[in-house]
Amino acid sequence: MRASRASDPGRRIIGIDPGLASTGWGVLDCDGPRLRHVCHGHISTKPGVPIAARLLHIMEELRSVLREFKPGESAVEILYFGKNVSSAVPVAEARGVIFATLAELGIPVAEFRPNEIKKAVTGVSGADKKQVQEMARVILGLDRVPSPDHAADALGAAICAANSRGILP
């Protein structure tokens, strides 16, 4: 399955899966209908460190990634907390830092629900993490499944954006 709506040559997209402990990111290029993996990774913070320091670390590391890879647009996963509501506030705080950093560098943001990302990557909105990881590997022609799973989710968000023109001004 290849992206069919990625028709603008030269698009570079960063997908971001927000988290306080681990924020995943993945960068891909769109050239017509083709998607090319550029890089992926994650930003980790240590438990026990004051929240302000953890958020500052996310901001600084993300700023560094954005300056290195120079994406023209971004895709961020929308928060969804089914059973784990206790992590909502720290993840929301990380999202705030992510959005502020993207705005600081003038990078437009599109937001996608987890089920939209899963459907864009696997064709099934109820896919599990392993399916998303494997299909991201297949779509991007990677030798192995992207890890950690937060980075795979971030690549999924970027794939979703490549198939959409939901970028907000």
N, CA, C and O atoms as a DFTB+ gen file, in Angstrom:
676 C
 N C O
     1  1       0.851      -1.175       0.000
     2  2       0.000       0.000       0.000
     3  2       0.891       1.230       0.000
     4  3       1.687       1.419       0.920
     5  1       0.769       2.048      -0.997
     6  2       1.521       3.294      -1.103
     7  2       0.567       4.470      -0.959
     8  3      -0.625       4.356      -1.242
     9  1       1.095       5.577      -0.524
    10  2       0.263       6.769      -0.375
    11  2      -0.193       7.234      -1.748
    12  3       0.619       7.364      -2.664
    13  1      -1.472       7.481      -1.891
    14  2      -2.003       7.865      -3.189
    15  2      -2.202       9.367      -3.336
    16  3      -2.284       9.865      -4.459
    17  1      -2.283      10.101      -2.228
    18  2      -2.560      11.531      -2.308
    19  2      -1.312      12.372      -2.100
    20  3      -1.394      13.600      -2.073
    21  1      -0.183      11.746      -1.955
    22  2       1.054      12.492      -1.727
    23  2       1.574      12.989      -3.068
    24  3       2.617      12.533      -3.538
    25  1       0.850      13.924      -3.689
    26  2       1.154      14.313      -5.049
    27  2       2.037      15.553      -5.159
    28  3       2.476      15.894      -6.257
    29  1       2.299      16.219      -4.069
    30  2       3.131      17.404      -4.120
    31  2       4.597      17.007      -3.994
    32  3       5.013      16.508      -2.949
    33  1       5.390      17.222      -5.051
    34  2       6.795      16.851      -4.952
    35  2       7.510      17.711      -3.923
    36  3       7.212      18.895      -3.761
    37  1       8.435      17.108      -3.250
    38  2       9.250      17.858      -2.317
    39  2       8.654      18.099      -0.949
    40  3       9.190      18.898      -0.181
    41  1       7.563      17.435      -0.621
    42  2       6.996      17.601       0.718
    43  2       7.833      16.827       1.720
    44  3       8.184      15.671       1.485
    45  1       8.152      17.464       2.838
    46  2       8.821      16.783       3.952
    47  2       7.913      16.932       5.167
    48  3       7.538      18.039       5.554
    49  1       7.571      15.799       5.754
    50  2       6.618      15.770       6.859
    51  2       7.274      15.135       8.073
    52  3       7.964      14.122       7.961
    53  1       7.051      15.741       9.236
    54  2       7.436      15.100      10.490
    55  2       6.152      14.686      11.202
    56  3       5.240      15.489      11.398
    57  1       6.108      13.425      11.578
    58  2       5.029      12.930      12.408
    59  2       5.512      12.897      13.845
    60  3       6.679      12.611      14.113
    61  1       4.606      13.192      14.769
    62  2       4.983      13.232      16.183
    63  2       3.936      12.501      17.009
    64  3       2.738      12.754      16.882
    65  1       4.403      11.595      17.855
    66  2       3.557      10.886      18.813
    67  2       3.927      11.419      20.195
    68  3       4.947      11.018      20.756
    69  1       3.101      12.331      20.758
    70  2       3.459      12.996      22.006
    71  2       3.454      12.069      23.213
    72  3       2.641      11.149      23.311
    73  1       4.370      12.330      24.117
    74  2       4.421      11.632      25.393
    75  2       5.412      12.331      26.295
    76  3       6.363      12.953      25.821
    77  1       5.195      12.232      27.579
    78  2       6.137      12.851      28.520
    79  2       7.375      11.973      28.689
    80  3       8.497      12.479      28.666
    81  1       7.184      10.671      28.859
    82  2       8.318       9.763      29.016
    83  2       9.036       9.537      27.689
    84  3      10.262       9.442      27.645
    85  1       8.257       9.451      26.606
    86  2       8.830       9.206      25.286
    87  2       7.972       9.867      24.218
    88  3       6.797       9.534      24.065
    89  1       8.553      10.792      23.488
    90  2       7.900      11.441      22.347
    91  2       8.535      10.870      21.090
    92  3       9.729      11.049      20.847
    93  1       7.726      10.183      20.293
    94  2       8.237       9.614      19.049
    95  2       8.176      10.633      17.929
    96  3       7.299      11.496      17.906
    97  1       9.113      10.526      17.000
    98  2       9.098      11.377      15.824
    99  2       9.579      10.571      14.618
   100  3      10.386       9.650      14.749
   101  1       9.071      10.934      13.453
   102  2       9.467      10.270      12.223
   103  2       9.338      11.238      11.069
   104  3       8.335      11.941      10.946
   105  1      10.356      11.276      10.220
   106  2      10.396      12.197       9.088
   107  2      10.370      11.398       7.796
   108  3      11.090      10.413       7.637
   109  1       9.514      11.852       6.870
   110  2       9.503      11.232       5.548
   111  2       9.348      12.290       4.476
   112  3       8.846      13.387       4.725
   113  1       9.786      11.942       3.285
   114  2       9.647      12.802       2.116
   115  2       8.601      12.209       1.201
   116  3       8.494      10.991       1.063
   117  1       7.826      13.087       0.572
   118  2       6.835      12.686      -0.424
   119  2       7.309      13.206      -1.764
   120  3       7.594      14.394      -1.912
   121  1       7.393      12.332      -2.724
   122  2       7.744      12.718      -4.085
   123  2       6.700      12.088      -4.982
   124  3       6.793      10.906      -5.314
   125  1       5.714      12.864      -5.374
   126  2       4.586      12.303      -6.097
   127  2       3.902      11.288      -5.194
   128  3       3.634      11.590      -4.031
   129  1       3.616      10.101      -5.695
   130  2       2.941       9.096      -4.867
   131  2       3.900       8.304      -3.971
   132  3       3.460       7.445      -3.207
   133  1       5.187       8.581      -4.056
   134  2       6.169       7.822      -3.282
   135  2       6.468       8.462      -1.945
   136  3       6.541       9.684      -1.813
   137  1       6.641       7.595      -0.954
   138  2       7.063       8.037       0.366
   139  2       8.453       7.480       0.615
   140  3       8.729       6.315       0.329
   141  1       9.327       8.325       1.151
   142  2      10.687       7.886       1.455
   143  2      10.993       8.201       2.911
   144  3      10.853       9.336       3.366
   145  1      11.408       7.178       3.621
   146  2      11.807       7.335       5.012
   147  2      13.086       8.155       5.078
   148  3      14.045       7.880       4.357
   149  1      13.100       9.151       5.936
   150  2      14.293       9.973       6.140
   151  2      14.972       9.557       7.436
   152  3      16.151       9.204       7.439
   153  1      14.227       9.599       8.538
   154  2      14.790       9.267       9.836
   155  2      13.652       9.148      10.843
   156  3      12.565       9.682      10.628
   157  1      13.906       8.452      11.932
   158  2      12.943       8.410      13.032
   159  2      13.684       8.210      14.338
   160  3      14.842       7.795      14.358
   161  1      13.000       8.511      15.422
   162  2      13.604       8.354      16.730
   163  2      12.622       8.743      17.819
   164  3      11.419       8.850      17.583
   165  1      13.146       8.948      18.992
   166  2      12.299       9.365      20.101
   167  2      13.095      10.239      21.063
   168  3      14.325      10.204      21.113
   169  1      12.345      11.014      21.814
   170  2      12.919      11.885      22.836
   171  2      12.468      11.325      24.179
   172  3      11.272      11.271      24.468
   173  1      13.423      10.912      24.993
   174  2      13.104      10.323      26.295
   175  2      13.350      11.320      27.411
   176  3      14.266      12.139      27.347
   177  1      12.508      11.234      28.439
   178  2      12.756      11.988      29.659
   179  2      12.743      11.009      30.825
   180  3      12.126       9.946      30.758
   181  1      13.427      11.383      31.879
   182  2      13.581      10.472      33.015
   183  2      12.537      10.735      34.095
   184  3      12.298      11.881      34.477
   185  1      11.920       9.662      34.580
   186  2      11.000       9.825      35.708
   187  2      11.764      10.373      36.909
   188  3      12.958      10.118      37.065
   189  1      11.082      11.112      37.737
   190  2      11.714      11.664      38.932
   191  2      12.318      13.031      38.711
   192  3      12.594      13.750      39.671
   193  1      12.530      13.405      37.444
   194  2      13.033      14.739      37.119
   195  2      11.833      15.683      37.146
   196  3      10.750      15.295      36.707
   197  1      11.988      16.890      37.639
   198  2      10.861      17.828      37.664
   199  2      10.230      17.992      36.279
   200  3      10.919      18.022      35.260
   201  1       8.904      18.098      36.276
   202  2       8.161      18.168      35.014
   203  2       8.637      19.305      34.128
   204  3       8.725      19.138      32.911
   205  1       8.950      20.465      34.715
   206  2       9.412      21.602      33.908
   207  2      10.691      21.253      33.158
   208  3      10.844      21.620      31.993
   209  1      11.603      20.555      33.807
   210  2      12.859      20.159      33.162
   211  2      12.599      19.138      32.058
   212  3      13.246      19.175      31.012
   213  1      11.663      18.234      32.288
   214  2      11.325      17.229      31.264
   215  2      10.714      17.895      30.030
   216  3      11.047      17.546      28.898
   217  1       9.823      18.850      30.259
   218  2       9.197      19.556      29.140
   219  2      10.216      20.392      28.375
   220  3      10.174      20.460      27.146
   221  1      11.128      21.025      29.103
   222  2      12.193      21.794      28.456
   223  2      13.062      20.879      27.596
   224  3      13.453      21.257      26.492
   225  1      13.363      19.695      28.088
   226  2      14.165      18.734      27.323
   227  2      13.451      18.347      26.024
   228  3      14.073      18.289      24.963
   229  1      12.152      18.084      26.114
   230  2      11.381      17.747      24.905
   231  2      11.468      18.894      23.908
   232  3      11.712      18.670      22.722
   233  1      11.271      20.115      24.379
   234  2      11.310      21.281      23.501
   235  2      12.672      21.430      22.820
   236  3      12.749      21.634      21.608
   237  1      13.733      21.326      23.602
   238  2      15.079      21.511      23.041
   239  2      15.425      20.418      22.032
   240  3      15.972      20.701      20.966
   241  1      15.105      19.167      22.375
   242  2      15.410      18.061      21.471
   243  2      14.575      18.137      20.194
   244  3      15.086      17.899      19.099
   245  1      13.292      18.469      20.336
   246  2      12.436      18.584      19.155
   247  2      12.903      19.730      18.270
   248  3      12.945      19.594      17.048
   249  1      13.252      20.847      18.876
   250  2      13.772      21.978      18.104
   251  2      15.008      21.543      17.303
   252  3      15.164      21.926      16.144
   253  1      15.866      20.758      17.912
   254  2      17.063      20.274      17.235
   255  2      16.704      19.378      16.039
   256  3      17.283      19.509      14.961
   257  1      15.751      18.477      16.242
   258  2      15.294      17.584      15.156
   259  2      14.698      18.417      14.020
   260  3      14.998      18.184      12.849
   261  1      13.861      19.381      14.370
   262  2      13.207      20.216      13.353
   263  2      14.217      21.034      12.570
   264  3      14.078      21.201      11.358
   265  1      15.220      21.537      13.246
   266  2      16.236      22.330      12.550
   267  2      17.124      21.457      11.665
   268  3      17.580      21.888      10.606
   269  1      17.362      20.230      12.112
   270  2      18.188      19.336      11.296
   271  2      17.463      18.872      10.041
   272  3      18.045      18.882       8.956
   273  1      16.206      18.467      10.171
   274  2      15.498      17.842       9.046
   275  2      14.607      18.804       8.264
   276  3      14.178      18.474       7.158
   277  1      14.321      19.978       8.806
   278  2      13.598      21.044       8.118
   279  2      12.293      20.586       7.441
   280  3      12.125      20.765       6.234
   281  1      11.373      19.994       8.222
   282  2      10.098      19.615       7.612
   283  2       9.261      20.852       7.275
   284  3       9.354      21.886       7.938
   285  1       8.449      20.719       6.236
   286  2       7.562      21.813       5.850
   287  2       6.195      21.703       6.478
   288  3       5.404      22.645       6.423
   289  1       5.908      20.556       7.076
   290  2       4.620      20.340       7.736
   291  2       4.774      19.259       8.791
   292  3       5.748      18.506       8.812
   293  1       3.780      19.209       9.664
   294  2       3.835      18.216      10.739
   295  2       2.471      17.563      10.924
   296  3       1.433      18.114      10.557
   297  1       2.513      16.380      11.500
   298  2       1.305      15.620      11.833
   299  2       1.459      15.140      13.266
   300  3       2.431      14.464      13.603
   301  1       0.498      15.494      14.104
   302  2       0.569      15.159      15.518
   303  2      -0.645      14.321      15.889
   304  3      -1.777      14.637      15.523
   305  1      -0.386      13.254      16.620
   306  2      -1.482      12.396      17.057
   307  2      -2.310      13.105      18.116
   308  3      -1.775      13.695      19.054
   309  1      -3.628      13.035      17.949
   310  2      -4.566      13.597      18.922
   311  2      -4.600      12.669      20.130
   312  3      -4.515      11.449      19.993
   313  1      -4.726      13.257      21.301
   314  2      -4.779      12.466      22.532
   315  2      -6.018      11.594      22.583
   316  3      -7.120      12.027      22.246
   317  1      -5.816      10.366      23.009
   318  2      -6.936       9.461      23.262
   319  2      -6.598       8.678      24.513
   320  3      -5.561       8.019      24.578
   321  1      -7.458       8.747      25.493
   322  2      -7.221       8.049      26.748
   323  2      -8.438       7.233      27.089
   324  3      -9.382       7.738      27.696
   325  1      -8.426       5.975      26.703
   326  2      -9.529       5.096      27.018
   327  2      -9.544       4.762      28.492
   328  3     -10.400       5.239      29.238
   329  1      -8.608       3.952      28.908
   330  2      -8.567       3.486      30.290
   331  2      -7.481       4.162      31.109
   332  3      -7.535       4.139      32.339
   333  1      -6.500       4.763      30.456
   334  2      -5.359       5.330      31.164
   335  2      -5.482       6.854      31.260
   336  3      -4.634       7.583      30.745
   337  1      -6.524       7.322      31.912
   338  2      -6.791       8.749      32.022
   339  2      -5.723       9.463      32.851
   340  3      -5.502      10.660      32.665
   341  1      -5.064       8.756      33.756
   342  2      -4.068       9.388      34.631
   343  2      -2.892       9.967      33.862
   344  3      -2.224      10.873      34.361
   345  1      -2.619       9.468      32.658
   346  2      -1.503      10.008      31.880
   347  2      -1.929      11.159      30.978
   348  3      -1.097      11.705      30.254
   349  1      -3.206      11.542      31.003
   350  2      -3.709      12.593      30.109
   351  2      -3.025      13.934      30.339
   352  3      -2.620      14.587      29.377
   353  1      -2.889      14.352      31.577
   354  2      -2.332      15.678      31.852
   355  2      -0.864      15.771      31.429
   356  3      -0.510      16.720      30.729
   357  1       0.008      14.832      31.819
   358  2       1.405      14.950      31.377
   359  2       1.562      14.901      29.855
   360  3       2.399      15.609      29.296
   361  1       0.767      14.076      29.189
   362  2       0.859      14.006      27.724
   363  2       0.335      15.301      27.112
   364  3       0.894      15.792      26.131
   365  1      -0.732      15.859      27.681
   366  2      -1.260      17.136      27.196
   367  2      -0.216      18.244      27.370
   368  3      -0.082      19.112      26.508
   369  1       0.512      18.214      28.472
   370  2       1.564      19.207      28.676
   371  2       2.671      19.040      27.638
   372  3       3.200      20.031      27.135
   373  1       3.025      17.795      27.313
   374  2       4.032      17.547      26.281
   375  2       3.527      18.038      24.924
   376  3       4.285      18.621      24.149
   377  1       2.244      17.799      24.640
   378  2       1.660      18.290      23.385
   379  2       1.750      19.812      23.306
   380  3       2.042      20.365      22.245
   381  1       1.501      20.484      24.420
   382  2       1.590      21.938      24.428
   383  2       2.982      22.420      24.048
   384  3       3.131      23.360      23.268
   385  1       3.993      21.773      24.601
   386  2       5.380      22.124      24.268
   387  2       5.668      21.822      22.795
   388  3       6.338      22.600      22.116
   389  1       5.164      20.703      22.314
   390  2       5.364      20.319      20.906
   391  2       4.721      21.352      19.984
   392  3       5.342      21.799      19.020
   393  1       3.481      21.730      20.277
   394  2       2.787      22.709      19.443
   395  2       3.488      24.059      19.483
   396  3       3.613      24.721      18.452
   397  1       3.942      24.471      20.646
   398  2       4.641      25.754      20.758
   399  2       5.944      25.733      19.962
   400  3       6.294      26.725      19.324
   401  1       6.655      24.622      19.995
   402  2       7.919      24.503      19.256
   403  2       7.668      24.521      17.753
   404  3       8.398      25.174      17.007
   405  1       6.631      23.803      17.305
   406  2       6.275      23.824      15.879
   407  2       5.877      25.232      15.447
   408  3       6.280      25.687      14.376
   409  1       5.088      25.926      16.269
   410  2       4.664      27.291      15.946
   411  2       5.854      28.242      15.910
   412  3       5.935      29.122      15.053
   413  1       6.775      28.055      16.850
   414  2       7.963      28.900      16.907
   415  2       8.741      28.844      15.595
   416  3       9.289      29.851      15.146
   417  1       8.785      27.663      14.987
   418  2       9.547      27.482      13.747
   419  2       8.673      27.597      12.502
   420  3       9.133      27.348      11.387
   421  1       7.405      27.977      12.698
   422  2       6.516      28.221      11.559
   423  2       6.108      26.972      10.797
   424  3       5.850      27.038       9.595
   425  1       6.047      25.838      11.478
   426  2       5.693      24.577      10.814
   427  2       4.215      24.299      11.033
   428  3       3.784      24.129      12.173
   429  1       3.417      24.250       9.942
   430  2       1.988      23.979      10.076
   431  2       1.732      22.594      10.670
   432  3       2.518      21.665      10.485
   433  1       0.613      22.478      11.386
   434  2       0.271      21.249      12.097
   435  2      -1.056      20.688      11.597
   436  3      -2.027      21.425      11.427
   437  1      -1.086      19.400      11.368
   438  2      -2.331      18.660      11.164
   439  2      -2.438      17.679      12.320
   440  3      -1.442      17.089      12.737
   441  1      -3.638      17.509      12.830
   442  2      -3.862      16.564      13.919
   443  2      -4.701      15.406      13.399
   444  3      -5.629      15.590      12.611
   445  1      -4.353      14.206      13.860
   446  2      -5.069      13.012      13.443
   447  2      -5.374      12.143      14.651
   448  3      -4.542      11.989      15.545
   449  1      -6.572      11.576      14.672
   450  2      -6.959      10.640      15.724
   451  2      -6.206       9.329      15.522
   452  3      -5.839       8.991      14.396
   453  1      -5.977       8.594      16.602
   454  2      -5.282       7.306      16.465
   455  2      -5.946       6.372      15.452
   456  3      -5.248       5.690      14.702
   457  1      -7.276       6.327      15.417
   458  2      -7.926       5.424      14.466
   459  2      -7.749       5.889      13.019
   460  3      -7.744       5.058      12.111
   461  1      -7.604       7.202      12.782
   462  2      -7.331       7.700      11.432
   463  2      -5.932       7.271      10.983
   464  3      -5.729       6.882       9.833
   465  1      -4.982       7.348      11.902
   466  2      -3.610       6.953      11.592
   467  2      -3.552       5.454      11.303
   468  3      -2.940       5.026      10.323
   469  1      -4.190       4.664      12.159
   470  2      -4.204       3.212      11.956
   471  2      -4.814       2.853      10.611
   472  3      -4.294       1.991       9.902
   473  1      -5.911       3.508      10.255
   474  2      -6.564       3.218       8.977
   475  2      -5.680       3.616       7.797
   476  3      -5.610       2.894       6.803
   477  1      -5.000       4.770       7.902
   478  2      -4.121       5.223       6.824
   479  2      -2.948       4.272       6.613
   480  3      -2.484       4.091       5.488
   481  1      -2.476       3.671       7.690
   482  2      -1.287       2.815       7.608
   483  2      -1.647       1.361       7.307
   484  3      -0.973       0.703       6.515
   485  1      -2.711       0.861       7.939
   486  2      -3.029      -0.572       7.813
   487  2      -4.289      -0.856       7.014
   488  3      -4.498      -1.979       6.555
   489  1      -5.134       0.163       6.844
   490  2      -6.416      -0.046       6.194
   491  2      -7.517      -0.422       7.181
   492  3      -8.676      -0.580       6.795
   493  1      -7.151      -0.566       8.459
   494  2      -8.107      -0.971       9.497
   495  2      -7.990      -0.002      10.672
   496  3      -6.909       0.157      11.240
   497  1      -9.095       0.646      11.039
   498  2      -9.031       1.646      12.106
   499  2      -8.817       1.032      13.489
   500  3      -8.448       1.743      14.424
   501  1      -9.039      -0.269      13.634
   502  2      -8.841      -0.925      14.923
   503  2      -7.557      -1.730      15.003
   504  3      -7.429      -2.602      15.862
   505  1      -6.601      -1.454      14.119
   506  2      -5.344      -2.214      14.100
   507  2      -4.584      -2.043      15.413
   508  3      -4.702      -1.021      16.088
   509  1      -3.799      -3.069      15.760
   510  2      -2.980      -2.958      16.965
   511  2      -1.603      -2.392      16.624
   512  3      -1.258      -2.212      15.456
   513  1      -0.828      -2.117      17.672
   514  2       0.489      -1.483      17.486
   515  2       1.408      -2.303      16.585
   516  3       2.116      -1.744      15.748
   517  1       1.399      -3.609      16.752
   518  2       2.277      -4.472      15.938
   519  2       1.922      -4.357      14.449
   520  3       2.810      -4.322      13.598
   521  1       0.625      -4.299      14.144
   522  2       0.199      -4.157      12.748
   523  2       0.652      -2.816      12.177
   524  3       1.112      -2.743      11.038
   525  1       0.518      -1.760      12.971
   526  2       0.950      -0.430      12.524
   527  2       2.454      -0.437      12.267
   528  3       2.917       0.071      11.246
   529  1       3.206      -1.007      13.185
   530  2       4.659      -1.062      13.013
   531  2       5.040      -1.822      11.746
   532  3       5.881      -1.361      10.974
   533  1       4.431      -2.971      11.531
   534  2       4.776      -3.792      10.362
   535  2       4.394      -3.098       9.058
   536  3       5.167      -3.115       8.100
   537  1       3.219      -2.492       9.013
   538  2       2.809      -1.820       7.777
   539  2       3.627      -0.551       7.527
   540  3       3.887      -0.211       6.373
   541  1       4.035       0.149       8.575
   542  2       4.929       1.296       8.386
   543  2       6.239       0.805       7.768
   544  3       6.799       1.453       6.884
   545  1       6.716      -0.339       8.240
   546  2       7.937      -0.928       7.675
   547  2       7.749      -1.230       6.191
   548  3       8.611      -0.905       5.374
   549  1       6.628      -1.848       5.846
   550  2       6.361      -2.229       4.454
   551  2       6.203      -0.990       3.572
   552  3       6.833      -0.890       2.520
   553  1       5.364      -0.048       4.001
   554  2       5.092       1.154       3.204
   555  2       6.373       1.933       2.936
   556  3       6.575       2.444       1.834
   557  1       7.239       2.023       3.945
   558  2       8.459       2.826       3.812
   559  2       9.660       2.026       3.338
   560  3      10.754       2.572       3.196
   561  1       9.465       0.729       3.093
   562  2      10.551      -0.107       2.581
   563  2      11.706      -0.273       3.546
   564  3      12.862      -0.339       3.126
   565  1      11.406      -0.342       4.837
   566  2      12.458      -0.484       5.845
   567  2      12.838      -1.949       6.019
   568  3      12.018      -2.840       5.797
   569  1      14.075      -2.196       6.415
   570  2      14.553      -3.564       6.650
   571  2      13.935      -4.179       7.891
   572  3      13.728      -5.390       7.954
   573  1      13.642      -3.350       8.872
   574  2      13.048      -3.864      10.115
   575  2      11.981      -2.902      10.610
   576  3      11.896      -1.752      10.177
   577  1      11.185      -3.398      11.514
   578  2      10.098      -2.621      12.099
   579  2      10.684      -1.412      12.826
   580  3      11.638      -1.559      13.589
   581  1      10.128      -0.221      12.600
   582  2      10.647       0.955      13.314
   583  2      10.379       0.831      14.810
   584  3       9.300       0.420      15.235
   585  1      11.374       1.190      15.583
   586  2      11.214       1.150      17.029
   587  2      11.881       2.384      17.622
   588  3      12.766       2.972      17.000
   589  1      11.467       2.776      18.812
   590  2      10.418       2.177      19.619
   591  2       9.046       2.404      18.991
   592  3       8.925       3.075      17.966
   593  1       8.017       1.840      19.615
   594  2       6.680       1.936      19.035
   595  2       6.201       3.376      18.911
   596  3       5.379       3.668      18.043
   597  1       6.689       4.286      19.752
   598  2       6.312       5.695      19.632
   599  2       6.831       6.290      18.318
   600  3       6.164       7.130      17.713
   601  1       8.002       5.863      17.882
   602  2       8.540       6.333      16.602
   603  2       7.732       5.749      15.448
   604  3       7.485       6.438      14.458
   605  1       7.316       4.489      15.563
   606  2       6.474       3.879      14.528
   607  2       5.139       4.616      14.442
   608  3       4.635       4.862      13.346
   609  1       4.567       4.967      15.589
   610  2       3.316       5.729      15.601
   611  2       3.514       7.098      14.950
   612  3       2.635       7.584      14.237
   613  1       4.658       7.711      15.193
   614  2       4.956       9.009      14.588
   615  2       5.081       8.883      13.070
   616  3       4.581       9.734      12.335
   617  1       5.743       7.832      12.599
   618  2       5.812       7.596      11.151
   619  2       4.416       7.380      10.590
   620  3       4.105       7.828       9.487
   621  1       3.571       6.685      11.361
   622  2       2.182       6.491      10.942
   623  2       1.454       7.813      10.787
   624  3       0.693       7.993       9.837
   625  1       1.677       8.739      11.707
   626  2       1.053      10.065      11.606
   627  2       1.533      10.784      10.351
   628  3       0.743      11.442       9.674
   629  1       2.819      10.664      10.037
   630  2       3.359      11.299       8.829
   631  2       2.770      10.661       7.571
   632  3       2.460      11.365       6.610
   633  1       2.615       9.338       7.567
   634  2       1.986       8.646       6.433
   635  2       0.554       9.131       6.270
   636  3       0.104       9.373       5.150
   637  1      -0.157       9.272       7.366
   638  2      -1.531       9.764       7.347
   639  2      -1.576      11.176       6.732
   640  3      -2.437      11.470       5.903
   641  1      -0.659      12.026       7.140
   642  2      -0.619      13.389       6.603
   643  2      -0.301      13.386       5.107
   644  3      -0.819      14.210       4.353
   645  1       0.549      12.461       4.689
   646  2       0.898      12.384       3.269
   647  2      -0.334      12.043       2.430
   648  3      -0.413      12.412       1.259
   649  1      -1.282      11.346       3.026
   650  2      -2.505      10.970       2.328
   651  2      -3.617      11.995       2.503
   652  3      -4.734      11.789       2.029
   653  1      -3.320      13.088       3.175
   654  2      -4.338      14.076       3.520
   655  2      -3.800      15.460       3.258
   656  3      -2.589      15.680       3.219
   657  1      -4.700      16.374       3.082
   658  2      -4.286      17.782       2.991
   659  2      -4.899      18.542       4.149
   660  3      -5.345      19.678       3.989
   661  1      -4.922      17.911       5.329
   662  2      -5.554      18.502       6.495
   663  2      -4.658      19.456       7.252
   664  3      -4.844      19.635       8.455
   665  1      -3.699      20.070       6.601
   666  2      -2.787      20.990       7.281
   667  2      -3.520      22.298       7.576
   668  3      -4.159      22.889       6.704
   669  1      -3.411      22.721       8.804
   670  2      -4.072      23.961       9.219
   671  2      -3.117      25.140       9.046
   672  3      -1.906      24.988       9.204
   673  1      -3.662      26.319       8.720
   674  2      -2.765      27.492       8.552
   675  2      -2.185      27.919       9.888
   676  3      -1.416      28.878       9.949
